[in-house]
Amino acid sequence: MFIYLTVLILGFVYYFVDRRSSIIGLFLFFFFLSFFIGVGDMIGGYDRYIYGEIFDRISDTTMKKGNLKDFLVYINGSEYGYFFWEVLCSYVTQNRYVFILLGTLLMYVLYFRAFVMYMSNYPVATIVFLGFVYYFTMTYMRETMAIGIAWQGIKYIWERKPLQYFLIVILAASFHNSAVVMIPLYFIPIKKISPQRIILILFLCLIVGISPLPEWIIARFGESTGMEARTAKYVEDEMSGFRLDYIIESIILIGFLLKNYKLIKSKPMEITFSNIYVVFCGVLLMFLRFGQGGRFGWYYMIGIIYIFSRLSTLRKSTKWNKVFVFVLSTLLFVRITSLWAFNLTPYKTFFSNGYPSGETYIYWNWEYDYNYTKDKLYRDPWILW
């Protein structure tokens, strides 16, 4: 509820004060979000337990002064970057809660840096971020860290620096393999796509989404990266439900873009972000038969954040653009708050012992060390000195 009230306050501020907010304000807000998420007691369910269990094993190996070969068993596929992050943190703490806090802080530092590099209006950008991205950072830590890394390289697209761009994408993919979806982005021409062609491209994406091709792509990707088990989960979601909401979301987003398309300047930076915006909608349509399909589009959400914040604050922009951005972002925020409430409430930090928040079946199914329930800090939270 506090976060929601913050959304309303920010919306009120940016509606009447159309100017760039201070970097200090942005930093403090992102720090609050990262701390709020980072100290949460296993909020998000299953994923946090897996992160914690693997980290605890790695930290045990560190304390035993094991050699590198002893660590290799914990590498998940080809995601070496995240593995080395775990090893690095194991020299700082033995405690899963501190590990998750460190990862969340790093994640939001990356987001902060991306906002400073790209966004012209911080209040609007943070409102869109809260609606489109925020909740995913609570539970999908590896992928949202990879997203933060990948966003650092966006500028190298319009600067035409392929080496720097692909090195950053490779680094992001070493935290979560899904970051490879950023590779095609570099090859999209930096020029405004005509509205007619945008509609045609999205229609083709819809045809692909209805076909078996996405299933084949995901399966082949799993085989090539050694992640068959994980990608099989995505494939199992096929036909689990036709994601009509993906189609509706794409139509709404593209409608807003095309309505204001004349306001997109022919500058490499703006063109790049408008193309990222279009790709996000295309990804939703391509994976509309998969319950987890939207995750492939998360890397492109920065296009939504940039375009929304840009188009809603231009002098030539209508007041309805501001209303649209604020209402849509708030509705998305409230929707996910409602859907995820069973697993996030009552909010509880790891500063107090006892059972975590959320439904108890998650705890009983996935808790691997009941000593954490008795004493959250029974494993040393700080071993650096």
N, C-alpha and C positions, 0 to 999 in steps of 0.2 A: 504494500500500500504506500509506503514511503517513496519507493521508486516511482510509482504512478503519479503521486503528487508532484514529484520533481519534474516529471514530463509535463504536467499542466503548467507549472511555474515557468519552465523553459519556453513552452509554447506562448504563454502570455508575454514574456519578455521579447521574444523574437517577432511577435506580431506587431508590437508597438515600437520596437527599437531595432530597425533594420541595419545592423552594423556588426562588424567582426568582434566577437567576444575575445577576452584576453586568453593568452596561452596558459596563464596561471590558473584561471578558472577551469579550463578544459582539463588541465593536469589534475586538479583537485577532484573534479567530478569522476574522471577515470580511475583515480586512486581509490575513491570511495567505492566504485563499482567492483574493482578488483579485490579490495579488502572484504567487502560484503560477501562476495562469492567465495573467496579464498579461505575464509575462516568458517564457512558453513560445514556442518557435520554430515558429510557424505550425501549432500543434496545431489540429486540427479540419479541416484540409484546405481544400477549395475556397473556402469562404466567406471565410476570412482573406485569401486571395490577391486576391479581388475587392475587399474592403475596402481592402487595402494598395495595389492598383493605382490605384484611384480617388483615394485620399488623396494618393498620390505626384504624380498629375497636378495635383491642386488645389494642393499645396504648391509645385509648379513655377510655377504661375500666380501664386501669392502672391509668390514670390521675384522674379518678373519685374515685380512691381507692376502686375499686370493689373487692369482695372476690373471692376465687378460683372458686366457682360455677358460677360466672359471666363469667369466661373465658372458661368454658368447652364447650360452644356452638361452639367455634371456632376450636375444635379438628377435624382434617380431618381423619376419620377412626381410625386407631390405631397408627398413626404417632405422638406419644407423644413427641419424641425427638425434632422434628422440632417445635412443638407447644411451648415447654418450651424455645426453642431458641428465638422464637418470643416474648414470655413474657419477657425474659431476656433483649432483645434488647429494649423493650418498656420502660424499666427503664433508658435507655441511650438516646433514641431519640424518637420523635414523627413523624419523617419524613420518608416517604417510601424510598426516595433516599438514605438516610444514612443507613437505614436498609439493602437495597440491597448491598450497598458498604461493610458493615460489613460482610454480608454473603459471598460475593465474596472473601474478604480478608481471612476469615477463610478457605474457600475452598482451596485457593492456598497455605496457610500455610500447610494444610494436604498433598497437592501434593508435596510441597517442601520436607516435612519430608519423604514421601515415596520414592522420588528420591534419597535422601541422604542415605536411608537405603538400597536401592536395585540396583541403577544404577551405572555402572562403568565408563560411559562416558556421561557427562552431555550435551555437545552440540548435539550429535546424539539423545539422549533421548528427548531433547526439540524439535528437528526437527520433530520427530515422533509424539510427543505430539501435536504439532501444526497441523499436518495433520489429526490426528485421533480423538483428544479430544477437542481441544481448542474452536471451535465454539459452541459446545454444552454447554459450561460453560456460554455462553452469555445469554441463555434463560431458560434452564432447571435447575434452581438453586438448587431446593431441591434434585433432583436426582444426580446432580454432587457433591453436598455436601456429599450425602450418599456414592458415589463412593470414595471420598477422605477418608472418615472414614473407609470404608471396606478395602481399600488398606493398612491401618495400621496393619491389622491382617494377611496379607499374610505370614509373617515369621513364624507364629505359626503353619502353615501347616507342614513345614519340621522340625520344632522343636517339633512337636507332642504334642502340648499343646491345647487340645480341649476346655477347659474352657475359656481361654483367646480368642481363635479364635471365638467361638460362642457368647461370650459376645460382641465382636466388631461387628459381623454381626447383632446381635439384635439391637445394638445401631444404626448401619447404616440403618436398616429396620425401625427404629423409625423416621427416616428422610424421607425415601421413601421406601414403601413396596417392591419395586422391588429388593431390596438388598437380599431378601431371595434366589435369584438365586445363591448366593455364598455358600449356605449350602452344596450342593453335592460336592463341590470342595475338602473339607477336606477328603472325603472318597475315592478319587482317589489314588491308590497306588503310592508311590513315587519311580517309576522305569521307565526306558525308554520304551516307547511303540514302538513295532516294526513298521516299515513303512507300512507293509502289514495290520497290525491291525488298524493303523491310518486311512488308506484308507477305510477299512471295516466300522469303526465307523462312519466316515463322510458319507459314503453311506447310512448307516442306518438312520442317522440324516436327510438325504435328503428324504428318504422314509417317515419318520415321518412328515417332513415338508409338504409333499404333502397330507398327510392324514388329517382327521378332528381332530386328537388328540390335536394339539396345541390350537385349539379353545376351546376344552373342558377343558384343563388345565387352560387357562386364565379365563374362566367363573367360574370354581370351586374356583380358587384363589380369585376372586372378592367376591364371596359369603362368603368365610371363613374369609375374612378380613374386610368385610363391605364396600368394595370399588366397588360395582356392577356398579355404573354409570361410573367410570373411566375405568374399565376393559372392559365394554361394548363398549367403544370407540375403543379399540384395536380390539375387535371382529368384529366391523363394518368394519374394514379395510380388513377383510378376502376377498379374491378374488378381492380386489380393484385393484389388479395388481400383476402379478407374478413377484417377485423381482429378475429378472435375474442378476441384479448387485450384489446381495448377493452371487449367485453361482459363478460368475466371480471372485469376491473378494476372496472367499474361495479357489478357485482353485489356484489363484496367490499366496496367502499367504502360502498355504500348499506346493505348488511347491517349494517356496523359502526355507521353513523349511526342507523339505526332501532332497533337493539338498545339504544342509549344515548340515544334521543331524549328521554326524560323528563328527562335531565340538562341539556338545553338550556334555559336560562332565558329568560323572556319579556322579555329586555332587547333594545333595538333593535340593539346591537352584535352580540350573539350570534346573534340571528335573521338579521341580514344575512349573517354569515359562514356560517351553516348553509345559507342559500339559495344562496350562492355555491358551496358544496360540492355541492349538488344540481345546479346549473347545469353544473359541471365534468363530472359524470357524464353529463348530458344531451348536452353537446357531444361527448363521446366516442362516444355512441351515434349521434348525428346524422351523424358523419363517419367511420363505421366502414368505409366502402368506400374510404377514401383513405389512402394510405400516410403522407401528411403531415397528416392530419386532426387528430391530437392537438395540433398546434401551436396550433390555435384555442382550446384549453382551457388553455393555459399561464397566461393572465391570471387564471384562476379558481383556480389552484393555491394561492393564499393562503388560500382557504377550507379546503382540505385541511390546510394547515399549522396554521391557527388551531384548527380543530375537533379535530385529532389531539392537539395540545399541550394543549388545554383538557380534553378528555374523559379523557385518560390521567393527569391530575394532580389531578383533583378528589378530595376526601376520600371521596365516595360512590362513586367509580369503583372497579372491581375491578382486581386485579393483572393480570388477563388483558388488560385494555385497554392497560396498559403493555407487556406482552409483544407484543401484536398490533402496536402502533405501531412498536416497535423492530424486530421481525422483518420486517415488511413493508417498512419504509424501508430496512433493511439489504439485504434481498433485491433490491430495485430498484436500489440502489447497486451491488451486486455484479454484477447482470445487465448493466447498462449498461457497467460496467467491462470485463466480458468481451466484450461485443459491439463496443465501440469501441477495444479494445486495439490493433487493427491500425493505428489512425490516431493513437494517443496515446503509444505506447511505441517505443523507450525515451524517457523524458521528457528533453527538452533545452531549455535556455534560449537566448535570443539573445545571451547574454554570451560564447558560444563560437562560432566560425565553423564553416562546413561545412554539410552537408545537414541538413535538419530531421528531426524524428521522423516516424514513420508510414511507410506504404507508399510506395515511390519513384515509383510511377506517378502519384500525386497531384502530387508535385513536378515531374515532367517534363511533365505536362499543363498545369499552372497557374502555374508560376513564370514571371514576366514580366520579371524583372531578375536575371540571374545574378551581378551584382556583390554582391548581398546574401549569396550563398553564400560568396564570398571574404572579405567584410568586412561583418558585420551593421550596423556603424555607419558605413558609408562615406557615407551621407547624414547630415547634421548632426543629432544627436539633440536638440540644444537650441539654439534661436536667439533665445530671448526676451531674453537679455542676454549 
